[in-house]
Every structure is written in C-alpha cells, then in structure tokens.
C-alpha cells in the first residue's frame, strides 16, 4: 500500500482527550510515524508492514463496512533508538537530529464510527474500531514470516474513552504477510459484527439494571485478591480473570474518586455497568500488548456478575459473591 496515497491530513488531525490507553504511552500522528520513524526489516532486509500501513488497511476496511470514521488516534510505547551509519563513532551528545533513527515497538490506535452513537445509563457511547501491534511478537531476526496484529470493534464511553469490548468484536491475534491480508481479515471481522444485535448493545445496556451494594463491591475486590493465591487447579474451576493487583488497586480507588462511575452520595452502591467502567478505567494502565484482552475480560466479568446477582446461568461468577 502506497503511504503517499493513504496518509492524509483529514485522517490524522484529531487528538481527543481523555486517552483511551495511558500506561507509558505517548500520542503520535500517522504523519510522524511515516516521516520520522524507520520501518524494521527482517534478517534479509525485507520490509515489515509499517505501523501506518496497519492502521490504514484496517481503517479503510472499517470505512467499507460502517461508513465515515473520525480521525485516527494513535499511541505508541517502547521507542527503539538508533543512528545512521555515518554517525557510528559519534558521542550521544554530538548526534544531530538527522543522524538519529527511531521506531516504536508497540502501537495502539482507535477511530470512531461517526454515524453510530447510542446512550447507556445516561452516558453517550460510540462504536469504535482500532488495533494493536507489538513488534516484540514478531520474529524479525528470521527470514520473512507472518506478522502479528490485533483488531477490534466495540463501544466506547465518550466521557472517559473506556472501551467495552465483547468477544465477537475482537479478532485475537491475526497473522498477516501484507497490508492486503490485514484489510481482508478486518473486513471479515467488521462484517460479522452487528452493532444493533441483541447480544452486543443490549447486553451492555442490561448492565445498568442491576446494582451492587458497597459490601458486595468490597466482597468482590477481596475475592479478586484471593483468586490469585489459590492453587492453579482451583483457579481453573473459576471464570478466567486477567487483572492483577495494580488494576484491582486502581479500580478500588476509582470506586471512591470517580465522579461518573464511583459511589454516589447516599451510599446506594453502583450498577454492574459502573463496575465494568471502573475496571475499564483501571486497565488503561496496562501495556499496549495486554490491553485488549484485559478490556474484553472486564466486559465478560461485569456481565457474569450481573447474571450471578440475578440468579441466572452465570458460569461460575457467583464465586466472587459467595
């Protein structure tokens, strides 16, 4: 795919706030990726797929399915610094800007579907597409081989940019050799995802009708911590929970301080929709390559807790309440 054809000012100008992921990331535009970052190669000097080509191949597939999209928002981490051959013997302090090279090992990006806006529990949500890529998962020191990418489509809360990611909206890891492969697999994912389908938007909307008391919330937090100390065999009998101590601590803090989804005056607890958002807010501190799986796990967890509270088939999530 020709970068001169796909990178335009219309696609790169917006830098929304708040961030959809934080951790140790920084904002960057597609223009900066194309103009200031090198593209790593395989051992035989064959080019890999650049970050900007990945973004635009997926972006154009989403446009084909959903229509007009907002500008892309990119965040990167883990910069790999280098220098051009003629400056090999210079000290770091002597290097000029045009003698330095850089690429970013990890990338996450999103764009919103302009025509798809809904409301849940008083919060405006947007249908959002995007992807994640980490060069650390690719075998760049071997001969050319398939590269690994992740793409997704899901709903995002406007007030905080929290992503609500469901199973049928997440590709998992896909292996691609070309930008055309990415475009095709993105088309397949997006064409299967129906934003109006009952098990998508309605499943999220139903989370607002079930509430947790503060005692129940505290009990869930305690069970989250206990789970990590259980023998592996016992952990396998409990629904998968991917969030560690750092995320649990942040979710607990958010319960107290978050003005949108934390506890309110009167101590009447929170909804399971609020619980999902507290967890989603906490996983923003995850590394890029772990972010999507943890985000999906937040949605699954909140849905499971709602079913447990309503004595429905909850697949074992009642363990967190017993």
WOHUPE-V694634 format. One record per residue. N is the residue number from 0. RES is the residue in three letters. PHI is phi in degrees with one decimal (999 if undefined). OMEGA is omega in whole degrees, -180 to 180 (999 if undefined). Layout:
((N/RES/PHI/OMEGA) (N/RES/PHI/OMEGA))
This chain:
((0/UNK/999/-175) (1/UNK/-82.5/-178) (2/UNK/-59.8/-179) (3/UNK/-65.1/-179) (4/UNK/-88.7/-168) (5/UNK/-103.2/-176) (6/UNK/-100.2/-178) (7/UNK/-128.6/-179) (8/UNK/-61.2/-178) (9/UNK/-63.9/-174) (10/UNK/-93.3/-168) (11/UNK/-125.1/-169) (12/UNK/-82.6/-171) (13/UNK/-85.6/172) (14/UNK/-129.8/-174) (15/UNK/-68.3/176) (16/UNK/-140.2/5) (17/UNK/-78.4/-177) (18/UNK/-71.6/176) (19/UNK/-81.1/173) (20/UNK/-148.1/-177) (21/UNK/-119.0/-179) (22/UNK/46.9/179) (23/UNK/-106.6/-174) (24/UNK/-91.3/173) (25/UNK/-134.9/179) (26/UNK/-75.8/177) (27/UNK/-154.2/177) (28/UNK/-100.4/176) (29/UNK/-64.1/177) (30/UNK/-60.7/179) (31/UNK/-65.0/178) (32/UNK/-61.8/-177) (33/UNK/-74.2/-171) (34/UNK/-94.9/-172) (35/UNK/-114.3/-177) (36/UNK/-110.4/174) (37/UNK/-79.3/177) (38/UNK/-112.0/-179) (39/UNK/-60.2/178) (40/UNK/-121.4/171) (41/UNK/-78.4/-175) (42/UNK/-62.8/179) (43/UNK/-92.9/179) (44/UNK/75.6/173) (45/UNK/-73.4/-178) (46/UNK/-71.0/168) (47/UNK/-86.5/174) (48/UNK/-82.5/-178) (49/UNK/-72.1/176) (50/UNK/-58.0/-176) (51/UNK/-67.6/176) (52/UNK/-67.8/176) (53/UNK/-59.9/-180) (54/UNK/-57.8/-172) (55/UNK/-74.9/176) (56/UNK/-63.7/179) (57/UNK/-72.3/-180) (58/UNK/-58.1/-178) (59/UNK/-68.7/175) (60/UNK/-64.2/178) (61/UNK/-64.4/176) (62/UNK/-60.5/180) (63/UNK/-62.9/-176) (64/UNK/-93.1/-170) (65/UNK/-104.7/-177) (66/UNK/94.4/-173) (67/UNK/-61.6/179) (68/UNK/-118.5/173) (69/UNK/-74.3/174) (70/UNK/-58.7/-180) (71/UNK/-75.1/171) (72/UNK/-113.3/-177) (73/UNK/-112.9/170) (74/UNK/-137.2/-176) (75/UNK/-130.5/177) (76/UNK/-152.7/178) (77/UNK/55.2/178) (78/UNK/-66.2/175) (79/UNK/-110.0/-175) (80/UNK/-92.1/177) (81/UNK/-151.0/180) (82/UNK/-150.6/180) (83/UNK/-75.8/-174) (84/UNK/-56.7/-176) (85/UNK/-71.2/-179) (86/UNK/-113.9/-175) (87/UNK/-61.1/-174) (88/UNK/-97.1/-179) (89/UNK/-84.5/171) (90/UNK/-72.5/-179) (91/UNK/-57.3/-177) (92/UNK/-68.8/-178) (93/UNK/-93.2/-176) (94/UNK/-69.6/173) (95/UNK/-88.5/-177) (96/UNK/-58.4/-178) (97/UNK/-78.1/177) (98/UNK/-102.1/180) (99/UNK/-96.1/173) (100/UNK/-126.3/180) (101/UNK/-155.4/162) (102/UNK/-142.9/-176) (103/UNK/-107.0/-175) (104/UNK/-67.1/-174) (105/UNK/-129.8/-177) (106/UNK/-139.5/168) (107/UNK/-134.5/-178) (108/UNK/-150.5/178) (109/UNK/-143.2/168) (110/UNK/-151.2/-176) (111/UNK/-100.5/174) (112/UNK/-80.8/-170) (113/UNK/-60.7/-173) (114/UNK/-92.7/-172) (115/UNK/-116.9/-180) (116/UNK/-127.1/-179) (117/UNK/-132.9/-180) (118/UNK/-134.8/175) (119/UNK/-131.7/176) (120/UNK/53.1/179) (121/UNK/79.6/-179) (122/UNK/-110.0/177) (123/UNK/-75.6/179) (124/UNK/-123.6/-177) (125/UNK/-124.0/171) (126/UNK/-71.0/-170) (127/UNK/-132.0/175) (128/UNK/-118.4/179) (129/UNK/174.2/-178) (130/UNK/-162.2/179) (131/UNK/-137.2/180) (132/UNK/-148.4/177) (133/UNK/-136.4/178) (134/UNK/-59.9/-179) (135/UNK/-63.9/179) (136/UNK/-87.6/-177) (137/UNK/-98.2/-179) (138/UNK/-95.3/-174) (139/UNK/-74.3/-178) (140/UNK/-91.2/176) (141/UNK/-109.4/174) (142/UNK/-67.4/-178) (143/UNK/-52.5/180) (144/UNK/-147.0/-178) (145/UNK/-60.5/178) (146/UNK/-99.5/-172) (147/UNK/-108.3/-180) (148/UNK/-140.5/173) (149/UNK/-131.6/177) (150/UNK/-128.0/-177) (151/UNK/-154.9/169) (152/UNK/-142.2/-178) (153/UNK/-166.7/-178) (154/UNK/-98.0/-179) (155/UNK/-125.7/178) (156/UNK/-78.6/-174) (157/UNK/-64.6/-171) (158/UNK/-62.6/-175) (159/UNK/-133.7/-178) (160/UNK/63.5/175) (161/UNK/-74.0/-180) (162/UNK/-96.5/176) (163/UNK/-108.4/-169) (164/UNK/-109.1/180) (165/UNK/-103.8/-172) (166/UNK/-56.3/-176) (167/UNK/-78.7/176) (168/UNK/-107.9/-176) (169/UNK/-126.0/-176) (170/UNK/-77.2/-164) (171/UNK/68.9/-180) (172/UNK/-84.7/176) (173/UNK/-113.3/179) (174/UNK/-102.7/-176) (175/UNK/-136.5/177) (176/UNK/-100.0/-176) (177/UNK/-139.2/175) (178/UNK/-63.1/178) (179/UNK/-64.2/176) (180/UNK/-62.7/179) (181/UNK/-61.3/-180) (182/UNK/-58.0/-178) (183/UNK/-66.6/-179) (184/UNK/-71.1/174) (185/UNK/-66.6/177) (186/UNK/-58.0/-179) (187/UNK/-63.5/180) (188/UNK/-66.8/-175) (189/UNK/-66.9/-180) (190/UNK/-71.0/178) (191/UNK/-80.6/-174) (192/UNK/-88.5/178) (193/UNK/-105.9/-175) (194/UNK/-63.2/-179) (195/UNK/-96.0/-176) (196/UNK/-66.2/-174) (197/UNK/-55.3/-175) (198/UNK/-82.2/173) (199/UNK/-106.7/-175) (200/UNK/-64.9/-178) (201/UNK/-64.3/179) (202/UNK/-61.9/177) (203/UNK/-72.6/-179) (204/UNK/-64.1/-179) (205/UNK/-65.9/-179) (206/UNK/-64.8/-177) (207/UNK/-78.1/-175) (208/UNK/-93.2/-180) (209/UNK/-126.6/-174) (210/UNK/-114.9/175) (211/UNK/-111.0/171) (212/UNK/-77.8/179) (213/UNK/-64.2/178) (214/UNK/-62.4/179) (215/UNK/-66.1/177) (216/UNK/-60.1/-180) (217/UNK/-62.8/179) (218/UNK/-65.5/178) (219/UNK/-62.0/179) (220/UNK/-60.2/178) (221/UNK/-63.3/179) (222/UNK/-66.5/176) (223/UNK/-59.0/180) (224/UNK/-70.4/179) (225/UNK/-62.0/-177) (226/UNK/-54.7/-176) (227/UNK/-67.9/-178) (228/UNK/-96.7/-178) (229/UNK/-72.4/173) (230/UNK/-57.5/-176) (231/UNK/-57.3/-179) (232/UNK/-61.5/179) (233/UNK/-73.6/178) (234/UNK/-61.0/-179) (235/UNK/-67.7/-180) (236/UNK/-85.7/-176) (237/UNK/-111.7/179) (238/UNK/-52.5/-177) (239/UNK/-58.8/179) (240/UNK/-134.2/-170) (241/UNK/-97.2/-172) (242/UNK/-91.8/-179) (243/UNK/-95.5/-175) (244/UNK/-57.9/-177) (245/UNK/-60.6/180) (246/UNK/-68.9/179) (247/UNK/-62.0/178) (248/UNK/-60.7/-178) (249/UNK/-68.5/178) (250/UNK/-63.0/178) (251/UNK/-65.3/178) (252/UNK/-63.5/180) (253/UNK/-62.9/178) (254/UNK/-57.3/-178) (255/UNK/-84.8/-169) (256/UNK/-106.0/-174) (257/UNK/-72.0/-175) (258/UNK/-74.3/-176) (259/UNK/-96.2/-172) (260/UNK/-127.7/178) (261/UNK/-81.6/-179) (262/UNK/-66.0/-179) (263/UNK/-106.1/176) (264/UNK/-61.7/-176) (265/UNK/99.0/175) (266/UNK/54.3/-180) (267/UNK/-94.3/176) (268/UNK/79.0/-178) (269/UNK/-135.6/175) (270/UNK/-86.5/176) (271/UNK/-68.8/171) (272/UNK/-65.2/176) (273/UNK/-62.7/179) (274/UNK/-57.9/179) (275/UNK/-59.8/-178) (276/UNK/-68.8/177) (277/UNK/-63.2/178) (278/UNK/-69.7/178) (279/UNK/-61.3/178) (280/UNK/-62.0/-178) (281/UNK/-70.8/-177) (282/UNK/-77.4/174) (283/UNK/-62.5/179) (284/UNK/-85.6/179) (285/UNK/-73.3/172) (286/UNK/-63.5/-176) (287/UNK/-52.4/-173) (288/UNK/-73.9/178) (289/UNK/-108.8/-169) (290/UNK/-63.9/-173) (291/UNK/-65.7/179) (292/UNK/-61.6/179) (293/UNK/-69.6/178) (294/UNK/-64.7/176) (295/UNK/-62.0/179) (296/UNK/-63.6/176) (297/UNK/-61.3/180) (298/UNK/-64.5/179) (299/UNK/-62.5/-178) (300/UNK/-65.9/-179) (301/UNK/-62.3/178) (302/UNK/-64.9/178) (303/UNK/-65.6/178) (304/UNK/-64.1/178) (305/UNK/-59.8/-180) (306/UNK/-64.2/179) (307/UNK/-64.5/179) (308/UNK/-66.2/-179) (309/UNK/-98.6/178) (310/UNK/57.0/175) (311/UNK/-98.5/178) (312/UNK/-64.6/-170) (313/UNK/-111.1/175) (314/UNK/57.1/174) (315/UNK/96.4/-178) (316/UNK/-71.8/176) (317/UNK/-63.9/177) (318/UNK/-58.4/-178) (319/UNK/-73.7/-179) (320/UNK/-109.2/-175) (321/UNK/-72.2/999))
